[in-house]
């Protein structure tokens, strides 16, 4: 009844060749041709398209700001994954994990969270028609993230203690038949790999990629993508991966600098709530990623995080505090002579400015 016109063009963000499906009378953009699901055959080729649970995530902007570059002491590109539908990078993994839950016929999902995972899990579970329960550390999640989670209809359980305590309690529901959406779920990692693909479409010869490091799922995912592409011979060079932790929540950093064989749990204290995690579950995979890429682990103070955030905000880009750790870490490495000023560097911003608007920002640049 309706004519269908298919056209192809290059995305002004990533440069990839995309296809638009336009059905007259019911305008429809085919999300399967862009963003995360553009890479379907690299993340979940067995998933039927009819079971894809998506909110058009991925294809986020790569920024370059003279102001932020001057602050960091090096020409710096910012990959802003806070531009995903619920405002954080978690959506990249959540679209794949919830799609897999739908394929398996699951009716209930569960996660523990410092806020971003909760909002993302609640949203994608709602799209899929599933009940969602989230466990959060009481009094330690921003009101913005809690508002998102509740608005999407999730049941929220507050737990005394930290994220690590919340994760332990959430696993009880997994035993009762709920599907976990934390990064211990391998499908989360598969979705989060796509941030590397998008970076490489824009800059094929990246030297360093810096990422905030909390539970280490993103570090693991990016490392996995690098290893897979390198094994296939598709990389011009292997970019060094830099995981940046807050000083008050830095068990992975301590393990790295002390050359320990295992990680020691800490009581996390930092203004960067999204990485306020004292016992990261993905540390083994993350260490393998750092070692494979000849990368490193850095820790930065809350003062350094908030100073970097002020600069990013004043540049008109904006981010939540944890995101700014990636820039603060690069600045610290440049100052200490660990990065050459001619290297091509990308810092990943993981969360939107409005995710945690009550964090102190001050007025100095």
Backbone torsions as a table, in degrees:
resi	resn	phi	psi	omega
1	UNK	NA	-42.2	-179.9
2	UNK	-102.7	142.7	174.4
3	UNK	-75.0	149.8	179.5
4	UNK	-123.0	126.1	179.9
5	UNK	-114.3	125.3	177.9
6	UNK	-114.1	128.3	179.6
7	UNK	-132.2	157.5	-179.2
8	UNK	-124.5	143.5	179.2
9	UNK	-153.6	169.7	178.6
10	UNK	-96.7	133.0	-179.6
11	UNK	-67.6	131.9	-179.6
12	UNK	-74.7	-6.2	178.0
13	UNK	-94.1	-54.2	-173.7
14	UNK	-109.2	-10.0	179.4
15	UNK	81.1	-0.3	-178.5
16	UNK	-73.9	153.0	178.8
17	UNK	-84.2	120.2	-174.0
18	UNK	-116.7	162.8	176.2
19	UNK	-123.0	134.0	177.9
20	UNK	-108.8	131.8	174.3
21	UNK	-105.7	122.1	-178.3
22	UNK	-121.7	110.8	177.5
23	UNK	-100.5	115.2	-177.0
24	UNK	-61.4	134.2	-179.4
25	UNK	93.8	-19.4	178.8
26	UNK	-151.8	79.3	-172.9
27	UNK	-60.6	125.7	-174.5
28	UNK	-134.7	124.4	173.9
29	UNK	-95.0	128.6	-176.5
30	UNK	-83.7	96.5	-176.7
31	UNK	-64.6	-18.7	-177.2
32	UNK	-70.4	-6.6	-178.1
33	UNK	-104.8	6.7	-179.7
34	UNK	-144.7	175.2	174.2
35	UNK	58.2	-146.5	-175.4
36	UNK	-56.6	-44.9	-173.5
37	UNK	-79.4	-3.0	168.9
38	UNK	-61.7	-26.6	-176.9
39	UNK	-105.4	30.5	-175.9
40	UNK	-47.4	-44.3	-173.2
41	UNK	-77.2	-4.7	174.0
42	UNK	-103.1	-9.0	-176.5
43	UNK	-122.4	-39.3	-179.8
44	UNK	-160.3	71.3	-175.9
45	UNK	-65.5	-21.2	-177.1
46	UNK	-84.1	-8.9	-176.8
47	UNK	-78.6	124.1	175.9
48	UNK	-64.0	141.2	-179.5
49	UNK	-60.0	-29.1	-178.9
50	UNK	-66.5	-17.6	-178.8
51	UNK	-103.4	8.3	179.9
52	UNK	-74.2	121.7	177.7
53	UNK	-102.1	105.5	-172.1
54	UNK	-137.3	149.4	171.5
55	UNK	-122.3	29.5	177.8
56	UNK	67.5	41.9	-178.5
57	UNK	-79.4	162.2	-179.2
58	UNK	89.3	-171.0	-177.2
59	UNK	53.9	41.4	-179.5
60	UNK	-79.4	162.3	-172.2
61	UNK	-76.8	142.6	169.2
62	UNK	-103.4	115.4	-179.1
63	UNK	-101.5	153.9	165.2
64	UNK	-134.2	121.4	-178.1
65	UNK	-119.2	127.0	176.3
66	UNK	-60.6	-36.7	-177.8
67	UNK	-64.4	-47.6	-179.5
68	UNK	-69.6	-37.6	178.1
69	UNK	-62.5	-42.9	178.5
70	UNK	-63.3	-40.2	178.7
71	UNK	-63.7	-43.5	-177.9
72	UNK	-75.3	-20.7	-179.7
73	UNK	84.6	16.1	-177.8
74	UNK	-159.3	152.8	175.0
75	UNK	-65.2	117.9	-169.0
76	UNK	-127.8	131.6	173.6
77	UNK	-102.8	143.6	-178.4
78	UNK	-116.6	117.0	176.0
79	UNK	-94.0	110.2	-169.5
80	UNK	-97.8	92.6	178.2
81	UNK	-81.7	1.1	170.2
82	UNK	-72.0	-4.8	178.8
83	UNK	-90.0	7.2	174.0
84	UNK	-71.1	165.6	-170.7
85	UNK	-52.5	-44.6	179.8
86	UNK	-95.8	7.6	172.7
87	UNK	93.8	12.9	176.6
88	UNK	-151.2	167.2	-179.9
89	UNK	-64.7	-16.4	-176.6
90	UNK	-57.6	-27.2	-177.3
91	UNK	-62.3	-29.8	179.6
92	UNK	-60.2	-44.6	179.6
93	UNK	-80.5	-31.5	-174.5
94	UNK	-68.3	-36.2	179.6
95	UNK	-60.5	-37.3	-179.6
96	UNK	-77.0	-44.5	-177.6
97	UNK	-64.1	-43.2	-179.4
98	UNK	-71.5	-34.1	174.7
99	UNK	-61.1	-41.4	177.9
100	UNK	-66.2	-38.6	176.9
101	UNK	-60.2	-40.8	178.5
102	UNK	-65.3	-41.2	179.2
103	UNK	-61.9	-34.9	-179.0
104	UNK	-80.8	-7.9	-179.5
105	UNK	80.5	21.6	-179.7
106	UNK	-70.7	149.3	-179.7
107	UNK	-112.1	-19.8	-175.9
108	UNK	-133.7	142.6	175.7
109	UNK	-123.0	161.3	179.8
110	UNK	-150.0	151.1	173.3
111	UNK	-157.5	162.0	166.6
112	UNK	-108.4	152.7	-171.9
113	UNK	-161.0	151.9	165.6
114	UNK	-93.4	4.4	174.2
115	UNK	137.3	-49.9	-175.6
116	UNK	-71.1	-42.8	177.0
117	UNK	-62.6	-39.0	-180.0
118	UNK	-59.9	-48.6	-179.0
119	UNK	-62.9	-43.4	-178.6
120	UNK	-68.2	-45.8	179.9
121	UNK	-61.9	-42.1	-179.6
122	UNK	-63.0	-42.7	-178.8
123	UNK	-65.2	-52.7	-175.8
124	UNK	-69.4	-33.1	175.5
125	UNK	-64.6	-40.2	178.9
126	UNK	-63.8	-42.1	178.0
127	UNK	-59.9	-37.6	-177.9
128	UNK	-83.4	-5.6	-179.9
129	UNK	77.4	28.7	-178.9
130	UNK	-108.6	150.5	172.0
131	UNK	-74.7	142.3	-178.4
132	UNK	-131.6	132.5	175.0
133	UNK	-120.5	132.0	178.7
134	UNK	-123.4	140.0	177.0
135	UNK	-107.8	128.2	-177.5
136	UNK	-132.4	150.4	174.7
137	UNK	-69.7	124.5	-174.3
138	UNK	-58.9	128.7	176.0
139	UNK	74.3	8.7	-174.7
140	UNK	-122.8	17.3	178.0
141	UNK	-120.7	136.3	-177.5
142	UNK	-61.5	147.6	-179.2
143	UNK	-62.4	-32.0	179.4
144	UNK	-62.9	-44.7	-179.6
145	UNK	-68.8	-37.7	177.2
146	UNK	-65.4	-39.2	179.5
147	UNK	-62.1	-42.7	176.5
148	UNK	-58.9	-49.8	-175.5
149	UNK	-59.4	-45.6	-179.7
150	UNK	-68.8	-38.1	-179.3
151	UNK	-62.8	-34.4	179.7
152	UNK	-79.3	-3.5	172.3
153	UNK	94.8	12.6	-180.0
154	UNK	-75.9	153.7	171.3
155	UNK	-89.2	126.3	-175.9
156	UNK	-106.2	128.8	176.7
157	UNK	-116.7	117.4	179.0
158	UNK	-88.5	136.5	-175.2
159	UNK	-120.9	134.2	174.4
160	UNK	-67.7	133.0	178.9
161	UNK	114.8	-144.5	-173.4
162	UNK	-111.4	-178.9	174.1
163	UNK	-54.5	-39.4	-177.0
164	UNK	-61.6	-38.4	175.6
165	UNK	-66.4	-39.4	179.5
166	UNK	-63.9	-40.6	179.5
167	UNK	-63.1	-42.6	179.7
168	UNK	-60.1	-42.1	-179.5
169	UNK	-71.0	-34.5	-178.5
170	UNK	-64.5	-29.7	-177.5
171	UNK	-67.8	-18.2	175.3
172	UNK	-63.9	-36.3	179.1
173	UNK	-71.4	-29.1	176.8
174	UNK	-62.1	-40.7	178.7
175	UNK	-65.4	-23.4	179.6
176	UNK	-93.1	8.1	173.7
177	UNK	106.9	4.4	175.1
178	UNK	-85.0	152.5	-176.4
179	UNK	-96.9	120.2	-176.5
180	UNK	-75.3	139.0	179.8
181	UNK	-115.0	14.1	174.0
182	UNK	-77.4	171.3	-173.0
183	UNK	-72.0	-2.9	169.2
184	UNK	-69.5	-15.5	174.1
185	UNK	-76.7	118.3	-175.6
186	UNK	-63.2	-22.7	179.9
187	UNK	-72.5	-26.5	173.3
188	UNK	-61.1	-45.2	-179.5
189	UNK	-61.8	-40.1	-179.4
190	UNK	-60.4	-42.0	178.8
191	UNK	-68.5	-39.9	-177.2
192	UNK	-70.3	-16.8	175.9
193	UNK	-60.0	-28.2	-169.8
194	UNK	-66.4	-18.1	177.1
195	UNK	-63.0	-34.9	177.9
196	UNK	-67.4	-41.7	179.7
197	UNK	-58.4	-43.0	-179.4
198	UNK	-67.3	-39.4	177.4
199	UNK	-61.1	-44.6	-177.2
200	UNK	-70.8	-24.3	174.3
201	UNK	-68.4	-28.3	179.0
202	UNK	-89.7	-36.6	-175.7
203	UNK	-139.0	97.0	-174.1
204	UNK	-75.2	-14.7	-178.3
205	UNK	-120.5	51.8	177.6
206	UNK	-68.6	137.6	177.8
207	UNK	-93.7	-40.3	-174.2
208	UNK	-139.6	137.2	172.4
209	UNK	-123.0	123.0	-178.3
210	UNK	-107.5	134.8	-176.7
211	UNK	-139.9	137.9	174.0
212	UNK	-61.5	144.1	-173.7
213	UNK	-128.1	113.6	176.3
214	UNK	-118.7	-87.7	177.6
215	UNK	-82.4	-5.5	171.6
216	UNK	74.4	13.4	175.9
217	UNK	-65.7	-41.4	-179.8
218	UNK	-68.8	-41.1	176.3
219	UNK	-58.5	-44.0	179.8
220	UNK	-64.4	-43.1	-177.0
221	UNK	-65.1	-46.6	179.9
222	UNK	-64.2	-40.0	176.8
223	UNK	-62.0	-41.1	179.1
224	UNK	-62.5	-42.8	178.9
225	UNK	-63.1	-41.7	178.9
226	UNK	-62.2	-46.5	-178.4
227	UNK	-63.0	-41.1	-179.8
228	UNK	-66.0	-45.5	-179.6
229	UNK	-67.3	-35.9	178.8
230	UNK	-67.1	-40.6	178.1
231	UNK	-61.8	-34.4	178.9
232	UNK	-81.9	-2.9	179.8
233	UNK	73.6	27.5	-175.0
234	UNK	-101.9	3.7	179.6
235	UNK	-106.1	135.1	172.2
236	UNK	-68.3	-37.9	176.5
237	UNK	-152.3	158.4	176.7
238	UNK	-89.9	113.3	179.5
239	UNK	-69.3	142.7	175.8
240	UNK	-75.7	135.5	-179.3
241	UNK	-101.4	127.0	178.9
242	UNK	-115.3	117.1	177.0
243	UNK	-97.8	125.7	-175.1
244	UNK	-114.4	121.2	178.4
245	UNK	-110.9	156.1	172.2
246	UNK	-77.1	141.3	-176.2
247	UNK	-54.7	-36.9	-177.4
248	UNK	-80.6	-1.3	179.5
249	UNK	-146.1	62.4	-169.3
250	UNK	-125.6	50.4	178.9
251	UNK	-65.6	-33.5	179.9
252	UNK	-69.6	-40.6	177.2
253	UNK	-61.8	-44.8	179.9
254	UNK	-61.8	-43.7	177.9
255	UNK	-59.5	-40.4	-176.3
256	UNK	-67.2	-49.9	-175.9
257	UNK	-73.8	-24.8	179.6
258	UNK	-91.7	-2.1	-179.9
259	UNK	55.5	40.6	-178.8
260	UNK	-79.3	156.6	178.9
261	UNK	-86.6	-15.4	179.7
262	UNK	-146.1	166.9	-176.9
263	UNK	-95.5	146.8	178.3
264	UNK	-111.6	127.7	-178.0
265	UNK	-64.5	140.6	176.4
266	UNK	-125.9	162.6	173.1
267	UNK	-88.4	107.2	-171.2
268	UNK	-76.1	133.2	177.3
269	UNK	-139.6	110.1	177.7
270	UNK	-162.1	151.8	176.2
271	UNK	-70.0	-20.4	-178.9
272	UNK	-82.9	81.0	-169.5
273	UNK	-61.0	-30.3	-177.2
274	UNK	-68.1	-19.9	177.1
275	UNK	-118.1	23.7	178.9
276	UNK	-84.8	74.0	-174.6
277	UNK	-134.4	128.6	-174.4
278	UNK	-101.4	-9.2	-178.2
279	UNK	-143.5	70.1	-173.8
280	UNK	-62.4	129.7	-173.9
281	UNK	-76.4	-21.7	-174.0
282	UNK	-100.7	25.5	-172.7
283	UNK	-65.6	-33.6	-179.3
284	UNK	-66.4	-45.4	178.3
285	UNK	-65.7	-38.6	-179.6
286	UNK	-66.4	-41.4	178.5
287	UNK	-63.0	-40.7	177.3
288	UNK	-60.8	-38.4	179.2
289	UNK	-66.9	-43.3	179.4
290	UNK	-64.0	-44.0	-179.4
291	UNK	-65.7	-42.2	-177.6
292	UNK	-62.8	-37.9	-176.0
293	UNK	-92.4	5.3	-175.2
294	UNK	55.7	37.2	-178.5
295	UNK	-88.9	-159.6	-178.7
296	UNK	-156.4	171.5	176.9
297	UNK	-121.2	134.8	-176.3
298	UNK	-126.6	148.4	171.3
299	UNK	-120.4	144.9	179.7
300	UNK	-133.0	152.1	-178.5
301	UNK	-78.0	163.9	175.0
302	UNK	-60.3	-35.4	178.6
303	UNK	-63.5	-41.5	178.5
304	UNK	-67.0	-37.7	177.8
305	UNK	-63.4	-47.3	-177.0
306	UNK	-70.4	-31.6	176.5
307	UNK	-66.4	-43.1	177.3
308	UNK	-64.5	-39.6	178.0
309	UNK	-61.7	-42.8	178.4
310	UNK	-57.8	-42.9	-179.7
311	UNK	-64.8	-44.9	179.7
312	UNK	-64.0	-41.6	178.6
313	UNK	-64.0	-44.9	-177.9
314	UNK	-69.0	-19.1	176.3
315	UNK	-78.7	-2.9	178.6
316	UNK	85.8	9.1	-177.7
317	UNK	-98.6	-55.4	174.5
318	UNK	76.6	150.3	177.3
319	UNK	-168.7	166.4	173.2
320	UNK	-80.4	163.2	-174.0
321	UNK	-54.0	-46.1	-177.0
322	UNK	-57.7	-35.9	179.6
323	UNK	-58.9	-39.0	-174.7
324	UNK	-67.6	-14.3	178.0
325	UNK	-59.1	-34.1	-178.3
326	UNK	-64.4	-37.9	177.9
327	UNK	-74.7	-42.2	179.1
328	UNK	-60.1	-38.4	179.2
329	UNK	-66.1	-41.4	177.5
330	UNK	-64.3	-44.4	178.5
331	UNK	-57.7	-43.8	-179.4
332	UNK	-63.5	-42.0	-179.9
333	UNK	-67.4	-36.9	176.6
334	UNK	-63.9	-45.6	-179.4
335	UNK	-63.1	-31.4	-178.8
336	UNK	-91.4	5.2	175.8
337	UNK	75.9	20.4	-178.5
338	UNK	-91.2	-7.1	178.2
339	UNK	-131.4	130.2	175.1
340	UNK	-74.9	141.7	-174.8
341	UNK	-70.6	-9.0	177.6
342	UNK	-98.3	4.7	179.3
343	UNK	-78.1	150.5	179.5
344	UNK	-93.7	117.1	-169.5
345	UNK	-123.9	137.3	174.3
346	UNK	-121.9	128.6	173.7
347	UNK	-108.6	130.1	-179.5
348	UNK	-91.5	127.5	172.9
349	UNK	-98.2	122.7	-168.6
350	UNK	-97.1	-16.4	-175.4
351	UNK	-144.3	149.4	-180.0
352	UNK	-67.8	150.7	178.4
353	UNK	-53.5	-39.4	-174.6
354	UNK	-79.6	-0.7	177.1
355	UNK	-65.6	-32.8	-175.8
356	UNK	-145.7	63.8	-172.2
357	UNK	-71.7	-13.7	-177.1
358	UNK	-88.0	-5.1	178.0
359	UNK	-64.8	143.5	-179.8
360	UNK	-63.3	133.4	-179.5
361	UNK	-123.4	-26.0	178.8
362	UNK	66.1	-170.9	-176.1
363	UNK	-121.4	-11.7	-178.9
364	UNK	-76.2	150.4	178.1
365	UNK	-106.0	NA	NA
